[in-house]
């Protein structure tokens, strides 16, 4: 039976992912001058201790944290405009959790989050989640007003220009993956990919959509067209950690 990486994003995340994403965001969020600081994030002087369930959990935790960072100004504006912040029942140390969970909530179009089987619930995540749901109508309205004000079809409008340009460049770059040689050989990876309909070519200049190449300098690295990123992550080779995204 084919194994795939579980796709959980649009249903929400397990509580542990929100906790780790909040810890990451706490360390990378944009600090503002005190005269502009309307949303407070508490102290971030200590390095956070994070425990990831698996590689997929690590990846989605960082994705969630960096997405919250991209839209930090917008998310703060939504919290303030909806009167969901300040919230005196939630301490400043949980503001990062509030922001990352708000990003995910709007990404799900303000739909209810799925609770996963055998998920270990975290009290702080449940508390912040229930709090956001109490304000869900006001939060959605605040986002809608902001989009109308700026004539924005989607929230991508609010990404800072420097980040948008970086993402445009990054999205065009080939995807590099490491072969976990403790689990599989280069030859067996090539056979597996060819059985799945991908064709080996000599270099990136020969890329079509379903093609790949062996890195000319590191023979345990494969390179794929950027358009294949999402399809690659659903291969059993990734689920079994035989290939690792660089």
C-alpha positions as CSV (number, residue, x, y, z in Angstrom):
1,X,0.0,0.0,0.0
2,X,1.4,3.4,-1.0
3,X,2.2,5.7,2.0
4,X,2.0,9.4,1.6
5,X,2.8,12.4,3.8
6,X,-0.4,13.4,5.6
7,X,-1.9,16.6,4.2
8,X,-3.5,18.3,7.2
9,X,-3.1,22.0,6.5
10,X,-6.6,23.0,5.4
11,X,-8.2,21.1,8.3
12,X,-5.9,22.9,10.8
13,X,-3.0,21.4,12.7
14,X,-2.4,19.2,15.8
15,X,-1.9,21.3,18.9
16,X,1.8,20.5,19.0
17,X,2.3,22.2,15.7
18,X,0.7,25.5,16.9
19,X,2.9,25.4,20.0
20,X,6.1,24.9,18.0
21,X,5.0,27.5,15.4
22,X,4.3,30.0,18.2
23,X,7.8,29.4,19.7
24,X,9.4,29.9,16.3
25,X,7.4,33.1,15.6
26,X,8.2,34.4,19.1
27,X,11.9,34.4,18.1
28,X,11.5,35.9,14.6
29,X,8.6,38.4,14.8
30,X,9.3,42.0,13.9
31,X,10.0,44.1,17.0
32,X,8.4,47.6,16.7
33,X,9.4,50.8,18.4
34,X,7.7,51.4,21.7
35,X,5.7,54.3,20.3
36,X,4.2,52.0,17.6
37,X,3.9,48.9,19.8
38,X,0.2,48.1,20.1
39,X,0.5,44.3,20.3
40,X,2.9,42.9,22.9
41,X,4.6,39.6,22.6
42,X,6.2,39.1,26.0
43,X,9.8,38.1,26.7
44,X,11.7,36.1,24.0
45,X,15.2,36.2,25.6
46,X,15.3,32.4,26.2
47,X,15.8,29.9,23.3
48,X,12.6,27.8,23.0
49,X,12.7,24.1,23.5
50,X,10.9,22.4,20.6
51,X,10.0,18.7,20.1
52,X,8.8,17.8,16.6
53,X,6.8,14.6,16.1
54,X,8.3,14.0,12.7
55,X,9.8,15.8,9.7
56,X,6.4,16.8,8.4
57,X,5.5,18.4,11.7
58,X,8.8,20.3,11.7
59,X,8.1,21.6,8.1
60,X,4.6,22.7,8.7
61,X,5.5,24.4,12.0
62,X,8.1,26.5,10.3
63,X,5.8,27.2,7.4
64,X,3.1,28.4,9.8
65,X,5.5,30.6,11.7
66,X,6.9,32.2,8.6
67,X,3.5,32.8,7.1
68,X,2.5,34.5,10.3
69,X,5.6,36.6,10.0
70,X,4.8,37.6,6.4
71,X,1.4,38.9,7.5
72,X,2.3,40.1,11.0
73,X,1.1,43.7,10.4
74,X,-2.2,42.5,8.9
75,X,-2.9,40.0,11.6
76,X,-2.2,42.6,14.3
77,X,-4.5,45.0,12.6
78,X,-7.3,42.4,12.5
79,X,-6.9,41.7,16.2
80,X,-7.0,45.3,17.1
81,X,-9.9,46.3,14.7
82,X,-12.0,43.4,15.9
83,X,-11.4,44.3,19.5
84,X,-10.1,40.7,20.1
85,X,-6.9,42.4,21.4
86,X,-6.0,43.4,24.0
87,X,-7.2,40.3,25.7
88,X,-6.7,40.4,29.5
89,X,-7.4,36.6,29.9
90,X,-4.5,35.7,27.6
91,X,-1.0,36.8,28.8
92,X,1.6,38.5,26.5
93,X,3.5,35.2,26.5
94,X,0.7,33.7,24.5
95,X,0.3,36.5,21.9
96,X,2.5,34.6,19.4
97,X,0.2,31.6,19.7
98,X,-2.8,34.0,19.2
99,X,-1.2,35.4,16.0
100,X,-0.2,32.0,14.4
101,X,-3.6,30.5,15.2
102,X,-5.3,33.6,13.7
103,X,-3.3,33.2,10.5
104,X,-4.4,29.6,10.2
105,X,-8.0,30.4,11.0
106,X,-8.2,32.9,8.2
107,X,-6.4,30.5,5.9
108,X,-9.2,28.0,6.6
109,X,-11.7,30.7,5.7
110,X,-12.7,30.9,9.4
111,X,-14.0,27.3,9.3
112,X,-13.8,25.1,12.4
113,X,-10.6,23.2,13.0
114,X,-10.6,19.4,12.9
115,X,-9.4,17.5,16.0
116,X,-7.2,14.6,14.9
117,X,-7.5,11.1,16.3
118,X,-5.2,10.4,19.2
119,X,-4.1,14.0,19.2
120,X,-2.6,15.2,22.5
121,X,-4.4,18.4,23.4
122,X,-2.6,21.4,24.8
123,X,-4.5,23.5,27.3
124,X,-3.1,26.9,26.0
125,X,-3.9,26.0,22.4
126,X,-7.5,25.0,23.3
127,X,-7.9,28.2,25.3
128,X,-6.7,30.5,22.5
129,X,-8.7,28.5,19.9
130,X,-11.9,28.9,21.9
131,X,-11.2,32.6,22.4
132,X,-10.7,33.2,18.7
133,X,-14.0,31.4,17.9
134,X,-15.8,33.8,20.2
135,X,-14.6,36.6,18.0
136,X,-14.8,34.8,14.7
137,X,-17.5,37.0,13.1
138,X,-15.7,40.2,14.1
139,X,-12.3,38.8,13.0
140,X,-13.7,37.9,9.5
141,X,-15.4,41.3,9.3
142,X,-12.1,43.1,10.2
143,X,-10.3,41.2,7.5
144,X,-13.0,42.0,4.9
145,X,-12.9,45.7,5.8
146,X,-9.1,45.8,5.5
147,X,-9.3,44.1,2.0
148,X,-12.0,46.6,0.9
149,X,-10.0,49.5,2.1
150,X,-7.0,48.5,0.1
151,X,-9.0,47.0,-2.8
152,X,-7.2,43.7,-2.2
153,X,-8.5,40.5,-3.8
154,X,-6.5,38.4,-1.4
155,X,-4.2,38.8,1.6
156,X,-1.2,38.3,-0.7
157,X,-1.6,42.1,-1.4
158,X,-0.3,42.7,2.2
159,X,3.0,40.9,1.8
160,X,5.9,43.4,2.1
161,X,7.4,44.0,-1.4
162,X,10.9,42.8,-0.3
163,X,9.4,39.4,0.8
164,X,7.2,39.1,-2.3
165,X,10.3,39.5,-4.5
166,X,12.2,37.0,-2.5
167,X,9.3,34.5,-2.8
168,X,9.1,35.1,-6.6
169,X,12.8,34.2,-7.0
170,X,12.6,31.2,-4.6
171,X,9.5,29.8,-6.4
172,X,11.5,29.7,-9.7
173,X,14.5,27.8,-8.2
174,X,14.8,24.1,-8.7
175,X,14.0,21.8,-5.8
176,X,16.9,20.0,-4.3
177,X,16.5,16.8,-2.3
178,X,19.0,14.6,-0.4
179,X,19.1,10.8,-0.8
180,X,19.1,9.1,2.6
181,X,21.8,6.6,1.7
182,X,21.2,4.8,5.0
183,X,17.8,3.7,3.6
184,X,18.2,3.6,-0.2
185,X,20.8,3.8,-3.0
186,X,20.9,6.3,-5.8
187,X,20.2,3.6,-8.3
188,X,17.1,2.4,-6.5
189,X,15.8,6.0,-6.2
190,X,16.2,6.5,-9.9
191,X,14.4,3.2,-10.6
192,X,11.5,4.2,-8.3
193,X,11.2,7.7,-9.8
194,X,11.2,6.3,-13.4
195,X,8.5,3.8,-12.4
196,X,6.4,6.8,-11.3
197,X,6.8,8.4,-14.7
198,X,9.7,10.8,-14.1
199,X,12.6,11.0,-16.6
200,X,16.2,11.4,-15.7
201,X,18.0,14.2,-17.7
202,X,21.6,15.4,-17.7
203,X,21.1,18.9,-16.2
204,X,18.5,21.5,-15.2
205,X,18.8,23.1,-18.6
206,X,17.0,19.9,-20.0
207,X,14.1,20.1,-17.5
208,X,10.6,19.5,-18.6
209,X,7.8,19.1,-16.0
210,X,8.3,15.4,-15.0
211,X,12.1,15.3,-15.1
212,X,14.9,15.2,-12.6
213,X,18.7,15.3,-12.6
214,X,21.5,14.1,-10.4
215,X,23.6,17.0,-9.0
216,X,26.9,17.3,-10.9
217,X,28.9,17.9,-7.7
218,X,27.0,15.9,-5.0
219,X,25.8,12.5,-6.3
220,X,23.5,12.0,-3.3
221,X,21.5,15.1,-4.3
222,X,18.7,15.1,-6.9
223,X,17.3,18.3,-8.5
224,X,13.7,18.7,-9.7
225,X,11.7,21.5,-11.5
226,X,10.1,23.9,-9.0
227,X,6.7,22.9,-10.4
228,X,7.0,19.5,-8.9
229,X,7.5,20.5,-5.3
230,X,4.0,19.6,-4.0
231,X,3.8,16.4,-5.9
232,X,7.2,15.3,-4.6
233,X,6.2,15.7,-1.0
234,X,3.4,13.2,-1.5
235,X,5.7,10.5,-2.7
236,X,6.2,7.5,-0.5
237,X,10.0,8.1,-0.8
238,X,9.4,11.2,1.3
239,X,7.0,9.6,3.7
240,X,9.6,6.9,4.4
241,X,12.4,9.5,4.7
242,X,14.3,8.0,1.8
243,X,14.4,11.5,0.2
244,X,14.7,14.6,2.3
245,X,13.8,18.1,1.0
246,X,16.8,20.4,1.3
